[in-house]
Amino acid sequence: MARINLLDTRTTSFGDLIGNGRTYRVPAFQRDYSWQAENWEDLWQDILSLHESPETSHYMGAIVLQNSRASDKEFTIIDGQQRLATLSIMAIAVINQIQKLVENKAAAEANQERQEILKRTYLSDRDPRSLRYSSKLLLNENNNEFYQSNLINLRHPLNVRALSKSNQLLWQAFQYFSDQLEELEEVASSGEKLADFLTSIIAQRLLFIQINVEDELNAYTVFETLNARGIELSSTDLLKNYLFSLFQGPDDLHEAQRQWRRLISTVQMEKFPEFLRYYLSIQQVRVRRERLFKIVRKSVRSGGQAFALLDQLEKYSSLFIALSNPNDDFWRDTPENRPYIRELELFRVKQAYPTLFTAYEKFSHDDFTRLLKLLCVTSFRYTVVSSLNPNELETIYNKVAVAIHDGKITSPRQVFAALRSVYVPDEKFLQDFSLFSMPTRGQKKKLVRYILCRFEADASRLDVNEDSFSIEHILPESPSTEWQRAFSDLQVESMVYRIGNLTPLEPKLNRQVGNESYATKRAKYQQSAYTLTQDLLAEEWTPDTLASRQMQLARRAVHIWRSDFS
């Protein structure tokens, strides 16, 4: 299947979409109208902001349209029906407000003419037979009849409670925007101002990224992409189009496009929103993914500011990618950082990225390395062993990043002080590690190898290759009858993956011991080159022996994974 390139898009306005003699149809399979008061309020507040700031625009996100084979004037709405329906209802509310002026004899003739022009532009011409207005927007089968018969023709439903839930929402949306217009007295009192409010603000300054597809297969692919991974793609397109709209001349625009291509080439489209959120978290706390575009739009209002943002993003882009790859060339001059980067990647620690972004700029090389170690230790204690809530980590790291950016934190020791609440104390870490268990499959298997490797390096004082050994289960995963004399079924299930039951062993020896008795295994363990395994000298392997060994490892873990500042 051909790859769908979602960057081949263009920015368009609601007025451009609806005012060019085109018809837009919501497919029968699309969901009913579902926007509610929170959605209407958000949109209305954005429109009020446009009303108060004449030079600004508001992006409504991506809209995906499928061209009709029958006519180049007919489109199927693949994604965007809720927004188009709501804006059309808003246009109806404006037209209804002008109708009230006509009924009150306020510039009746002029307002009647305005009303007719607005209807033809944003709704549709009258049908010469029925003299009713039919919309340029056709909703799905559950909503279209009410939309055409009542809303377009400004007819109050006889019994609102008898309507379906979605049709009630359509009517409530109309009432909501009608009420808001009434309260906007400086606009509602004049047909001319109402017409300008619709044509200049709602129709022209509410912008979409329009994506056209040619056939059902592409339509489905784009629809699934936007809905399954929409935050990654549509928000990136939104930002790109908004930033490009701020550049006045072709030279600036071309330079911005080149810079954008370099940035996306480094970060990749699917990771860009995540990267942007981490960058924005350097300067403010609690940056939510769904607010990224609004945050940028609020702070970037000119071409100069847009270039400044692109410069900053490009500056951090290589670090962002390198933080998840210890083998990245970025670490060529600081190889001492590679083990810590590998640990952060292994622990899947991304909450600390804003802290690392700003620390890399503000701290010395040595202090940045010390910070990396601190974050690895903190994460191992907090997330890997104690399994505490990672959301609290994100909030604290965010605050630390802002403090480093503002010059309030200038050293790793001060970072440690700020992280005190999430640095698991020795007593709790010892207790949690003494019961620590981890399956030896998938991603978890890498963590087990890492842990055993650190224990072995601590015991032997030698560098150990994590890929050089097999993970030996002293109590086998599939124990024989002989093993079941010492361990009940419940104990096997709860203890076989305890760290105290695991040890590094050469693959050849591991194959030889298999599910043999502990006495047979212990003899083979003495042939191993690994100190951790040679130390297995207990006469028998029982639940108590296993628990005792794990407590010994827990005491060593307290010292291996310890902050330099504790």
N, C-alpha and C positions, 0 to 999 in steps of 0.2 A: 504494500500500500504506500502511496506517495506520502512524503512528509508534508504536513501542513505548516506553512510558514505564517505564524500569527503576527509577524512584524510588518507584513505588507498591508498596513491599515492606513486609514485616514481619519482625521478629526472632522466631525460634522456636528451641526447643531440640531436641536429639536425642530426648529423652523425649517431648516434645509431638508430634513427628513420628511416632514409632514406637509410641507408647502409646495411641493413640486409635482402635484397631480398624481402621486403614487398611492397605491393601496397596500396596506400591511395587514396580513392575516395571521392570527395565532392558530397554530395547528390544533387539531382536536385532542391530541395526546398531551398537550401542555396542561399544567395544573391550573386550577381556577385562580381568580384574583385573590391575593392573600395579604397585601400590605395592610398594616394597621396603624393606630395612632402614633406609635413611636416612629415609624417610617415617614408618615406624613409630616410630623413635627420636624424631624431632621431635615427633610427637603425644604420645608417652609423656612426654617432658620437659614439655610444656605441661600435661599432666594432673597430673604431680607438682607443678608450680607451683601449680595450683589446690588440690591436697591440702594444700599448705603455707600457702596464703593463702586462708582460707575465704570472704573477701568478694569475690573476683575472679571474672571469667568469661573465657572464651577464645572468640574468633570463628573459625569454621571456613570462612568465606567464603560465597558465594552458592550456593544450590541451586535449580535450575529444575525445576518439576514441571508436567506437563500433566494436567489433569483428564480422567477417563474419562467418555465419554458414557453408559456403561452404569451406572455407580455413582459416587456422590459419595465413596465410601470407597476407590476405586481410583485410583492415580496412576501415570503413566509418568515415570521419572526422565530428564530431558533433560540435566541437568548436575549432578554430585554423587555419582555411583554409587561412586567409589573411596572417598570419605569415609564414606558410609553403610554400605558393605560392611565397611570396617575397624572402624567403631564397633560394628557388629553382631557381628563376630568378637570384639571386646573383651568384649562382653556375654557371649558364649558362653564365653570364657576365665574370666570371673568365676563363671559358673554351674558350670563344670567344677571350679573350685577348691572351691566349696561341696560338690559331689558327692564330692570327695576327703575332706572332713570327715565326710560321712555314712558313707563306706566305712570311715573310721577310728574310727567310733562316737563322734565328738565332737558332742554335742548332736544326735544323729542325727535325732530326730523333728522338732525345731524347724528344723533345717537342711534336711530333706527338704521341709518345708512352704515354707520360703523359696525353695528351688530351683523348686518348682512355680509359685509366684507370679511369680517373675522370668521364667520361661519363658513364661508366659501373657502377661506384660506386654510383653516385649521380643522374643520369638521368635514364638510362637503357641500356641494350644491344641492338644492332641493330636487327631489324626483318630480318631474313635470306631471306625473300621473297622480301620485298620492299627496304631493306637496309637503312630504316629510323629508327631513334631513337624514341621510345615511352617512355613517362615519367613514373616514378614510382608514380608520383602524377597526378591524373586525376581530372580536374576541372569540374565545372558544365556545363550544356549543352550550355550555352551562351559563355563560355570562352575556353572550352577544345579544340575545333577544331583549333582555332588560336594558342593556347599554344603548341599543338602537332606539327602542320604543320609549324609554323613560328619560335617560340622561341626555341623549342628543336632542330630543324634542322637548326637553325641560318639563317633563310631566312627572308630578309627584306620585309615587306609588300609592295605591289605595290602602294597602296594609303592609307596612314595612316588616312587621314581625313574621308575616307569612312568606317572606322571601327566603331563598337559600342563604346560607352563611356568607358565601362569596358575593352574592348580589347585595346583601346588607352592607358589606364592606365597601362596595362600589358607591352605594348611596351615602354611607357615612363619610367617605372620602370627599364626595361632592359637598356635603354639609360642612365638613371641616374647613375646606378651602373657601367656601362661601362666607363662613363666620370670620375667618382670618382676614379676608378682603374687607368685610364690613368694619373691622377694627382698624384697618389701615386707612383712616379717614381722608388723609391728604390725597390718596389715590382713588378711593371708592366714590368720592363726591363728583368726579369728573369723568365723562366718557372718554375724553381725549387722553387723560392720564391712565385710565384703565387699559385703553388700546395700546398705549406706549408701554405699560407694564407688561402686557402680554407679548407684544412684538419685539421689544428691545431687550427685555430681561429673560422671560421664560423661553421665548423662541430662539434667541440668538446667543445668549450667554450661558446656557446649559448645554454642555458639549459632551459628545460621545466619541468613543473610538469605534468606528464602523468597520466591521469585518464582513465581507461578502463571500459567499461560497456558491459554487455552481451546481452541485448535485447533492443527492440525499446522503451519499457516503461521506463526502467531505463535511456536510452539515452535521451529521451525527458525530464525526470525529472531533470537530471543533466544539460542539455542544458538550460532549463528554469531557474534553480537555478543560474547558472553562469551568465546568461544575466540579470536576474531580480535583483540579489543581489550579483553580482560577486565581487564588490569591497570589500564586507565584507568577502567573503570566499577565493577568489583566492589570494588576497594580504596577507592574514594570512598564507596560505600554502606557498607562496613564501618566506616569512620571516622565517618561521620555517625551511624549507629545506635549505635555505642559511645559517642560523646560524649553523645548524647541520653539514653542509659541512666543517665548520671551525675547528671542533674538531678533533684532530689527533688520539687520543687513544680511545679504547672502554670504559674505565672508565669515561673519560670526557663526552663522548657522552651519556652514560647512565644517568649520573648526570644531564646533560642538558635536557634530555627527561623527567626526573622526575620533574625538575623545570618547564618545559614547561607545563606539565600536571597540576601542581598546579596553574599556572598562568591562563590557559584556564578554569580550573574549577571555578576560581573566577570570571574572566571577562566575559566568554562565547565567543564562536567563533564569533557570529554575531556582538558583540560589540567591538571586538578587534581592528579593524582599527580606529574606533573612539577614543578608549582609547590611541592607539599609537600616533595618531595625537595630542591629548592633551598633552601627555608626551613630544613629540618632540618640541611642542610649548613653553615649558619652556625655551629652549635654543636658539630658532631662531624664527623669525617672518614669517608669511605667509606660513605656512606649508599646502600644498594642498594634498587632499586625494590621488590623482593619482600619487603623487611623494613619497609616504611613503617608498616604498621599495628602491628606488634609494637613498634616504637620509640615510637610515640605511646602505646600502651597501657602501656608500662613507665613513662613519665614523667607521664602524666595519669591521676590516680586519683580525682579529686573534681570536683564541679561547678565549684568555684572555679578549679581548674586547667584545666578544659575551657573556661571563659569566657576565661581568660588566653590559651590557645592560639588561640581564635577571634579574639580582639582582635589578636594578633600577625599572624595570617594575613590578616586584613582590612587591616591596616596596610600590608602588603607587596603586596597583590593588585594595586593600581593600578600600582605600579612594575613588577611582573612583566609585565603586559600592555604597558605603555609601552616596555619595553626592546626589544620587537620591532616597534615602530611609531614612526618619527621624527615622524609627523604627529599623534601623540596629544596631546590638550590638556594632558597631564601636563607637557609641555615648554614650555608657553606662556610661563612666566616665565624660562626658561633656554634660549632658542632656540639658543645657541651649542653646546648638546649635540646638537641634531638631526643634524648631519652624522655625528657619531660613532655615534649610535644607528643611523643608516642603514647605516654600514659594518659594525657588529656584525651587523645583520640580513642584509646582503649576504654576509658571510663565514660566516653561520650559526654564530655563536659563542654558545653557551648555557652552555658550561662555566664561564664567568666570572660567571654570574648570582649565585651565593652571595656572591662578593666584592662585586659591585655592590649587592646588598641591604644588606649591613652597612655598606659605605662610604657609601652615600647617607645613612644615619642618623648616622654618626660623623664624616665629613669635611665641610669647608666646601664651599660651592657651587663655588668656584674649584678646589679640590683634587679634587672629584668630576669636574669637566670634564677636568682634567689626567690623572686616572686613566682616564677613558674613552679619551682619546687614546693613552695607554700601552697599553691593552688592544687597541685597534685595530691599532696598529703591531706589537705582539707577535704578534697573530693573523695579520696579513697575512704577516709574515715566516715564521712557524712553519707555519701551516696552508695558506695559499694558494700561496705560492711554493715553500717547501721541502718541503711535503707530508709533514710529520712526524706521528708518532702523536698523535692528539688525546686519547687516554686519559691520557697523562702530563700534559697541560694541566689536565684535570679534577681530578686528584689535587692538583696544586700550587695551583690556584685555591681548592680546598676548604680547604687548609691556610692559605692567605692569609686567607680569610674568617673562619676560626676565630681567627686571630691578631688581625685587626682587631676582632672581637667582644670578645676578651679584653683589648684595649688594648695588645697587644704591637707592633702596627703602627699608626702614627698619621698617616702621610703617604704620598703617591704615591711619593716617593723610596724609602721603605722597602719599598713593594710591588715596585718595580723590582728592588731587591736580592734579594727573595724569588723573583722570576721570572727571575733571571739564567740558570738552567739551561735555560730554554725561550726565551730571547731570542736568536734566531739572530744570531751575530756578523757584522760587516760583511763579512769575507772570504768566509764561506760564503754569505751572502745575495747578494753580488756574483756569485759563481760560479753559484749556482742560478738567479739571474735572467738571467744571460747565456745560459742554455739554456731559459728559461721558455717554455712553449707552452700555449695554451688554445683549445679550439674556440669558435667564435663562434656557438653555438646554445644555446637554452634558457637556464637559469640562468647558465651560463658566459658567455653573451653580455653579461649585465648586468655581470659582473666585468670583462670586456674593456673595455666602455664606461667603467666607473669608472677603470680603470688609464690609459686614453688621456686621459681627462678630467683626471686629476691631472698627467699629463705636460704636457698643453697649458697648464694653469693655471700650472704652474711655468715653462714657456717664455715664455708671453706676459704673465704677471702679471695676467691677467684672469680673472674668473669665467666658467666654461663650463657650459652646460646639457648634461647627458649625453644628452638626447633630441634635441639639435639637429643631430647629425651621423650619417652612415652610417659603418660600419666598412669602410675600404678595405683590401683585400688587394693589396699591391703586386704580388707574385707571385700571379696569380689562382688561385682555387680550382679552376677548370677551365682550365688554361693551353692556349694555342694552340701550334701546331707551332713558331712562332718562339721562344716561351718555353722549349720543350723542348731548344733548343740550349744553353741555359745551365744548365738544371736537369734532372737525370735523374729518372725516375719515383720512385725512392727518396727523392731530395732534395725533390721536390715534396711527397711524403707527410709527410716529417719537418719541413719548414720552413714550409709555407704558413700554419700557425697560430702560428708563433713571434711574440712581441710585436714583434720587430724588423721583421717583415713587415707590420705593421698600422699604420694611421694614420687620424686623423679626416678626413672629407671631406664637403662639402655633398652632400646627396642628388642634386641635379641634376648636379653634376660626376661623382659616382659612377656615375650611369647613363651618362654620356657616355664615360667611360674604359673601362668594361666589362672585356673581356679583351684590350684593345689592348696594343701593345708598350710597353716601359718608356719609350722616347723620347716616345711620344705622351702617356703618362700624366704624365711629368715636366713637360711643358709645361702641362698642365691643373693640376697641383699648384700652380703659381705663381699661379693665379687664386684659390686657396683663401684664406680668411680665417684659417686655422689655422696658427700659427707652426710647429708640429710638422711639418706637411705642406709648407710653403714651404721648409723646411730640407732637403728631399730633392733634392739637387743633384748626386748622384753621376752620372758619365757612363754607367754601366751598372749593371744590377741582377743580381748574381751571388750564389752562396752566400757568398762572402767579404764582399761588400758588406753583405748582410743581417746576417751575424754581427757585422761591425764596428759597424753601427748599433745592434744589440741590446746590444753591450757598452757603447756610449755611454749608452744608456737605463738599463742596469744601474747604471752609476756615478751617474746622477741619482737612480735609485730608492733607493740607499743613503742619500741625503740627504733625499729626500721622506718615506720611511717610516723615520724615525729617532726613537728615544726622546729626550725632553728631558733624560734623566739619563745618557745613555751618552757 
